Amino acid sequence: MAAAGAAQAETVRVGFAAEPYPPFTSPDASGKWVGWEVDFKDAICAEAKLDCVVTPVAWDGIIPALTSKKIDLIIGSMSITPEREKTIAFTDKYYNTPTAIIGPKSETFEATPEGLAGKVIGVQVSTVHAAYAKKHFTEAAEIKEYQTQDEANQDLAAGRVDAVQADSIALDAFLQSEQGKDCCKLEGNVAPDVEVLGPGVGIGLRKEDTALRERLNAAIKAVRASGKYDEFSKKYFSFDIYGEETQAN
């Protein structure tokens, strides 16, 4: 059993989105969760000597699940943003990849406000991508929000939206799939906006769990310094998804 208070606990409940988000998290044929972020979680928890229990949670309720102590950590590709930092704390970043726009193969347009003017753009609800689209793509015909990224991708493939915005790695996984490679292509990366998109992805935790935060930051640094980060990353990516060597916060 976990001790009272995640900062002292040896067992922590790690939340991430309940829907598949390849190549970061997805269930295999047996129902076991696998992917880059699962490997990252395993490495970090081993380094920090934590017994981490996977707890999938609906994405739009994941921060309330953390603050209400249903989970203790979020390791779910959550971008560090000033808005989220009003409610929860983050570790240093553990990866940072570009944000992209994909569209149908039959069209070519730029991933800019001008290129997306008059188009219906699909985004996942309660994400930095939804916030970015609402801020920058105000000339869009509609910004359509979905409960899951997969639903947005499916509507793009079916022609019900003109474009989809999300993390470039997650969208690349869709473009490499049987459905994605036939229907859709990369249109480009959006312009950076650190205020909305944040400086990278971090582990989310409660603000009061300062000792746990320090423990996790030390584990992130150790896993990167030991080469373990590069070792499991090479199973999924041909490049370093960490980004520039700067701390997220």
N, C-alpha and C positions, 0 to 999 in steps of 0.2 A: 504494500500500500504506500501511496505517496505520503510524505510528511506534510504537515500543514505549512503551506507556503511554497511556491515553486522554487524560490531562491535556494531553499535548503533541501529540496526534494531530490532523491536519486531517480525517481520515476517521474517523467513529464509526459503530458499528452500533446502530441504534435498534430496540429490541424493543417490541412490543405484542402483545396476544392474537391468536392465529392465527385465531380465529373472528370472524365479523362482530359488531360492537358499534355499530350505528347510533344516533345520527348522528355518532358520534365516529370510528369506523374501520370500513370494510367494502369489499370488492372490488367494482369495477364489472363490467360485462359483459365487458370485456377482461382482467379479472384485476388491474387497477391498484387499489391501495388509495386510497380517497378518504374524505373526511369532515372534521369540524371539527378533530379532533386531528391529522390529516394536514396541514391548512392551518396549524395552530399549529406543528407540527414544521418545516414549510418556512420559516415566518417566523422562528422562533427560530434555526434553523441558518444561515439567510442572515445574520441580525444578528450571530451569533457567529462567522461565517466558518468554518463546519464543513461538511464534506461528509458528510451523514447518509444512511446506507444502511439502508433498511427491512428488518427481520429479524423476521418473525412467529414467535412462540414460544407453545407451549401455556401457558395462564395459570398452571396450578399448578406449572409449572417455570420461571417467568420470573425469579424472584429467584435460584435456583441458576444459571440461565444468565448472570445478571449477575455474580455472585460468582466464577464459574468462567471469566469473561472470554470467553464465547461472544458476548455483546453488551456494549455499553458504557453504554447508557442505556435506561431504561424510560420511554416516553412513551405510557402506556396506561391513563389514568384510574385511576392507583393512588393511593389515599388515604394521606396521611401519618399514620402511627400510631406510638405508642411501641414497640409490638411489632416493627414492621418496622424501626424506627430502631435496634434492637439489632443488625441485620445489615447494613443499607445506609444510605446518606445520601439526603437529598432536597434539591432546590432549594426556594425559596419557592414557595408555592402558585401555580397558574395558573388554577384555577377551583374553585368550591365550590357545589354544588347540594344540595337536600334529598334525603333518603332516603324512599322511598315504599313503600306497600303497594297492590297491585292485587288484585282478586278478580272473581268472575263477576258479570255484570249482574243475575243473579237474587237476589243477596244484598247486603245493606248491613251493614257492621260497622265499628267504629273500629280504627284502626291502633295499638292499645294492647294490653298484656298481657291485659286483660279481654276485649277484642274478638276476640282471636286464640286464646283458651283453647279447647282441644279441636279446633283446626283443624290440617290438614297444611299446612305452609308450605314453599314451594320457594325455595331460594337457590343461588347459584353457589358452588362449592367454593373455598376459599382466598381468600375476599373478606371485607371488613369487614362485609358484610351477613350472611354466615354467622355470624361472631363475634357480631354484635349480636343476631341471633335466638336464639342459644344462651344469651346472657346475659339477655335481657329477656323472651323468650317461652317460659319454662320450663314453662308450663301447656299448651303446644301438644301436640296428639296426636302429632305427629312433625315434625321439621325435616329435610326431604329435600334432600340436596345433589346438585347437577348439575355436570357438567364445563363446561357452557356456559350462559349466560343464556338462549339460544334454547331449549334443552331444557326449562328450567324454565317458560318462557312457553308452550311447546307442551303441556306437561302440565296447565297451568292451563286452557288452551283445551279440552283433552280431558276435563277434570273429574277428573283424577287427583290434583290438589292443590287446596286451598281458597283459597290466597293465595300471592302471590309478592312478595318484597322485593328491591329493587335501587335504583339511582340513579333519581331521578324523571325525568330527561331520557331515559335509556335506556328506561324503561318507557313513557314518553309516545310514543316512536317505535313501540313495539309496539302501543299502544292506537290509534294512527293508521293502522296497517296494515290490510289487508283482513281478515285473520283477527282481529286484536285488537279492532277497532271493533265487530265483531259479537258477541263473546263476553264482553268484560271491561270493567272500569271502574276508575277510581282510587277507593280507599277512604280514602286520607289519607296524610299524612306522619308518620313516626315521631318520637318525642321525641328531641331532640339528645342525643348522648353523645360528647363530643370524645375521650374516652379510647379508645373503640372505633372510631368513625367518622372521627376525625381532624378537623383544622381545614380540610381541603381536599385537593385533588389536586396532587401535585408531580412533578417529573421525578426518577426514581430513578437513583442512580449509586453506584459503590463509594466507601466511606468515605475511601479514600486519594486519591481524585481531587479534591482540594480546589481546585486551580486551575481545573479544568473546571467545578466547581460555581459558583465566583465568576463565571466567564465566562457561564454560563447564566443566573444570577440577573441579571446586568447586561443580558443579552439580553431577558429577560422584562420587565424594567422599561422598556427602550427600545421594545419592540414595543407595549407598552400606552401609553406616553407619545406615541408617534408617531401613534397612531390606527389602526395596522394591525390590532391585536387586535379593535377594534370593527368594522372594515371586513369582515374575513372572518367574524366571529361573526354579523353581520346576515344572512348567507346561510342560517343555520341556526336562529337564535333571535330572538325578538321582545323579549328582555330581556337584561340583563347577567349572564352566568353566573359572572363573577368573584367575586361576593359582596362582603362588606365589605372595605374598604381596609385590611387588616392582613396582615402577613407570616405565613406558615404556621409558620415555626420560626426 
